[in-house]
Amino acid sequence: MSHTLYNVLGVDDDADAATIKEHYRRYAQRRHPDKPGGDESKFKETQLAYEVLSNPVRRKAYDESGTTDKAPQIEDVALDRVMNVFKAVMEEYPNGDMVEHARVMVTGSINNLLNMMQAQENRKAKLIKRSTRIKLKRVDGVDLYRQLMVSEIMQCTRTLDEMDHEIEVNRLVRSTLADYEDVDPTGANQ
C-alpha cells in the first residue's frame, strides 16, 4: 500500500468530509505528542493530511498532483480554465465569433455562481436564526442540536468560500478573454 494522505488518516480516497474529520480526530488524539505512545512527527503528518483533505481545493490539487503544496495560484487556475473554455468553444461553436461565445459561457458561469451564492447565503442566515430556536434543558448534557447547527453553518461558509473562489477565477478568465479577438468569425479560413 503506498503512503498517501488518505493512508495517514486510514480512509479511502473517496471518503467524505465527515469521515475524514472523524478519522483525523481519532488519529490526532492517538498520535498527539503529549499522549503516552504519541509521536510528534506522526501527529504533524496527521495534521497535514487533514489540512489538505478537508479543503476541497487543496484536496483536488493533491488528487491531481500527489503533492501537498498549497492550492495552485488563482492566476494558474484561470489560465488553465481559459484553455479549457477555448477547447469547449471550439467543439461546441465551430461557427460564429468563438471569443464572444467564450465570454458568454464564462459570464453565464459567473451569473450562475452568483445566484447559487445568494441561495447559500440565505440558507446560512436561516440556519443562524434557527440555531437559537432549540435549547438544551440540562446544563451537563451534550447539545447535539447546537453541534448540528454549528456544523451546518460551517459547511455553508466553506461552500460560500469555494463559490467566491470560483467567481474570482472566472472573472480573471473573462478579463483574460478581453485580450483575444476572433479574426475569422465566419470560419471561412478553417
Secondary structure as UniProt FT lines:
FT   HELIX           5..9
FT   TURN            13..14
FT   HELIX           17..31
FT   TURN            33..34
FT   TURN            36..37
FT   HELIX           40..53
FT   HELIX           56..65
FT   HELIX           74..92
FT   HELIX           98..130
FT   TURN            131..133
FT   HELIX           144..177
FT   TURN            178..179
FT   TURN            185..186
FT   TURN            188..189
//
